[in-house]
């Protein structure tokens, strides 16, 4: 059992490093090869993703290497906080990518609602009741702050689904968003009771790489 845990820890270590490097590489590729503003924005989105996830994954890597979770607990908690903010920004950027690609008419009100949901999510993340730095963070506040985030993701997913046939490169973006939330929600709800559910964050990360790869072909 101990050997299996050790093997998985090193698998996670390798996965986290590969994920960050892959997302970073795609981000720089999008920025450097950009011949249109939508690709530049996609590159910014990728860099935002990497920057935010680094705050959480680098402490995770330290925990694996040094096997001292308590020592890095505050870094892990702060990393989760930063990632929560940057993931919200990620979906706002993705929404704007969709606006640039599809040029929909009369979407000002819907766009306003999307921004309000993002602001609500960020404001809820700022409340001290989240107890980001504590080992036992608030499960209830984890749910509260994720309600507008789920609504935000749903709006972005439906947007890309509605215009899935307009740009072939993003025809499955809606599905990637849905999958990312399907992997994410169980972690929010049940990972405190069953830490093994946290493994769902690995396929969630793979989905984000898929989303970035789609942006290459825009």
matplotlib code that plots the C-alpha trace (Angstrom):
import matplotlib.pyplot as plt

x = [0.0, 2.8, 4.6, 1.4, 1.1, 4.7, 4.3, 1.2, 2.9, 5.7, 3.2, 1.4, 4.7, 5.6, 2.0, 2.0, 5.3, 4.3, 1.0, 2.5, 5.2, 2.7, 0.3, 3.2, 4.6, 1.2, 0.7, 4.0, 3.4, 0.0, 1.6, 4.7, 2.9, -0.1, -1.3, -4.6, -5.9, -8.0, -4.9, -3.1, -5.9, -5.8, -2.1, -2.9, -5.6, -3.0, -0.5, -3.2, -4.0, -0.4, 0.3, -2.7, -2.2, 1.5, 0.6, -1.2, 0.8, 4.3, 3.5, 1.9, 5.2, 7.1, 4.8, 5.6, 9.3, 9.7, 6.7, 5.8, 2.3, 2.1, 5.2, 3.6, -0.1, -0.3, 1.3, -1.2, -4.1, -2.9, -2.4, -6.0, -7.1, -5.1, -6.2, -9.8, -9.4, -7.4, -9.8, -12.6, -10.5, -9.8, -13.5, -14.0, -11.2, -12.7, -16.0, -14.3, -12.6, -16.0, -17.3, -14.4, -14.9, -18.7, -19.5, -23.0, -25.7, -27.4, -25.2, -24.4, -26.9, -25.7, -22.1, -23.0, -24.5, -21.4, -19.2, -21.5, -21.2, -17.4, -17.4, -19.6, -17.3, -14.2, -15.9, -17.0, -13.4, -12.2, -14.3, -12.2, -14.8, -13.3, -10.3, -8.0, -4.9, -6.3, -6.0, -9.7, -11.1, -14.9, -16.8, -19.9, -18.0, -16.5, -20.0, -21.1, -18.2, -18.6, -22.3, -21.6, -18.5, -20.7, -23.2, -20.4, -19.0, -22.6, -23.0, -19.7, -20.4, -23.9, -22.4, -19.8, -22.5, -24.8, -22.1, -20.3, -20.6, -19.3, -15.6, -14.5, -11.6, -13.8, -16.7, -16.0, -15.0, -18.5, -17.8, -14.4, -16.0, -18.7, -16.1, -13.9, -16.8, -17.9, -14.4, -14.3, -17.7, -17.1, -13.8, -15.6, -18.3, -16.7, -12.8, -12.8, -14.6, -12.7, -9.3, -9.0, -11.7, -9.0, -7.5, -10.2, -8.2, -5.8, -8.2, -9.5, -6.1, -5.9, -9.2, -7.6, -4.7, -7.3, -9.0, -5.7, -4.8, -8.1, -7.0, -4.0, -6.2, -8.4]
y = [0.0, 2.4, 1.6, 2.3, 5.7, 6.5, 5.6, 7.7, 10.7, 10.6, 10.1, 13.2, 15.1, 14.2, 15.0, 18.4, 19.5, 18.2, 20.0, 23.4, 23.1, 22.1, 24.9, 27.4, 26.2, 26.4, 29.9, 31.2, 29.5, 31.3, 34.6, 34.3, 32.8, 35.1, 36.7, 37.9, 39.4, 36.4, 34.2, 36.8, 36.7, 32.9, 33.1, 35.5, 33.1, 30.2, 32.2, 33.2, 29.6, 28.6, 31.6, 30.8, 27.0, 27.5, 29.0, 25.8, 23.1, 24.3, 23.9, 20.5, 19.6, 20.7, 18.6, 15.5, 16.1, 16.9, 14.9, 17.8, 19.0, 21.0, 23.0, 24.1, 24.3, 28.1, 28.1, 25.4, 27.4, 30.7, 28.8, 27.6, 31.2, 32.5, 29.7, 30.4, 34.0, 33.2, 30.4, 33.0, 35.3, 32.4, 31.9, 35.6, 35.6, 32.6, 34.4, 37.3, 34.9, 33.6, 37.1, 37.8, 34.6, 34.5, 38.2, 37.5, 40.2, 41.6, 39.9, 43.0, 42.0, 38.4, 39.6, 41.9, 38.9, 36.9, 39.6, 40.0, 36.3, 36.6, 39.5, 37.7, 34.7, 36.8, 38.8, 35.5, 34.2, 37.3, 36.6, 35.4, 32.7, 30.7, 30.0, 29.5, 29.2, 26.6, 22.9, 22.5, 25.1, 25.8, 23.3, 25.5, 28.5, 26.2, 25.6, 29.3, 30.6, 27.9, 28.6, 31.7, 29.9, 27.0, 29.4, 31.3, 28.0, 27.0, 30.3, 30.0, 26.4, 27.2, 30.1, 27.8, 25.2, 27.6, 28.7, 25.3, 25.1, 28.6, 27.9, 24.3, 24.6, 25.3, 23.0, 20.9, 23.7, 23.5, 19.8, 20.5, 23.1, 20.6, 17.9, 20.3, 21.0, 17.4, 16.6, 19.7, 19.6, 16.2, 17.5, 20.6, 18.5, 15.4, 15.6, 16.5, 13.3, 11.2, 12.7, 10.1, 12.1, 14.7, 12.5, 14.0, 17.1, 15.3, 14.6, 18.2, 19.5, 17.4, 19.0, 22.4, 21.4, 20.2, 23.6, 25.4, 23.1, 24.0, 27.7, 26.8, 26.0, 29.1]
z = [0.0, 0.9, -2.3, -4.3, -2.6, -3.3, -7.0, -7.3, -5.6, -8.1, -11.0, -9.7, -9.5, -13.1, -14.2, -12.5, -14.0, -17.5, -17.3, -16.3, -19.0, -21.7, -20.9, -20.7, -24.0, -25.7, -24.2, -25.6, -28.9, -29.2, -28.3, -30.6, -33.6, -33.3, -36.6, -35.1, -31.9, -31.0, -30.9, -28.8, -26.3, -26.3, -25.4, -22.6, -21.4, -21.4, -19.4, -16.9, -16.4, -15.8, -13.5, -11.4, -11.3, -10.4, -7.1, -6.2, -8.0, -7.0, -3.3, -4.2, -5.8, -2.7, -0.5, -2.6, -2.7, 1.1, 2.4, 4.8, 4.1, 7.3, 6.4, 3.1, 4.2, 4.0, 0.6, -0.6, 0.8, -0.7, -4.0, -4.0, -3.4, -6.3, -8.6, -7.8, -8.9, -12.1, -13.2, -13.0, -15.2, -17.5, -18.3, -18.8, -21.3, -23.0, -23.2, -24.9, -27.3, -28.2, -28.8, -31.1, -33.0, -33.4, -33.3, -32.0, -32.1, -29.0, -26.5, -24.3, -21.6, -21.5, -21.4, -18.5, -16.6, -17.2, -15.8, -12.8, -12.1, -12.3, -9.9, -7.5, -7.5, -6.9, -4.1, -2.4, -2.6, -0.7, 2.4, 5.4, 6.1, 3.3, 5.7, 2.7, 4.8, 7.3, 6.8, 7.5, 5.1, 5.1, 3.0, 3.0, 1.7, -0.9, -2.1, -1.9, -3.9, -6.6, -7.3, -9.4, -10.8, -12.0, -13.5, -15.2, -16.7, -17.8, -19.6, -21.4, -22.3, -23.7, -25.7, -27.4, -27.9, -29.6, -32.1, -32.3, -36.1, -36.7, -36.1, -36.6, -34.2, -31.2, -32.0, -29.0, -26.6, -25.0, -24.2, -22.7, -20.4, -19.3, -18.6, -16.6, -14.3, -14.1, -12.8, -10.6, -8.8, -7.0, -5.7, -4.2, -2.6, -1.4, -1.4, 2.3, 3.2, 0.6, -0.4, -3.2, -5.2, -5.6, -8.4, -10.6, -10.8, -13.1, -16.0, -15.3, -16.1, -19.3, -20.4, -20.0, -22.2, -24.8, -24.6, -25.2, -28.1, -29.7, -29.6, -31.7, -34.7, -34.4]

ax = plt.figure().add_subplot(projection="3d")
ax.plot(x, y, z, "-o")
ax.set_aspect("equal")
plt.show()
